[in-house]
């Protein structure tokens, strides 16, 4: 999952296609309209035999604010490789509080980082 997130950040569609299961893989993948990804939070992960599930939240810049993409992703293992199969997604606006950590990953409070500007 983390490697696929990195591929989205780096806009590497070849890696994403190679790690997508052939049964559900699209014929092409354009990343030119992808947001500016900021961080990945893995909320839960489980594995049962050759099946895996990852629940994650990815944060991104949305104009002057922040947004998130949350997904429960399904994976299947074939041999020693995991392949993305499908996911249930939801998106929304992220509204961090002034004293919460900044979504940009700086380690500073939001009010002292991206809120002031």
Secondary structure, DSSP 4 states (H G I P E B T S, - for coil): -HHHHHHHHTT-HHHHHHTB-TTT--S----TT--EEEEEEEEEEEEETTEEEEEEEEEEEETTEEEEEEEEEEEEEETTEEEEEEEEEEEEEE---TTSBPTTS-SSBGGGTTS--
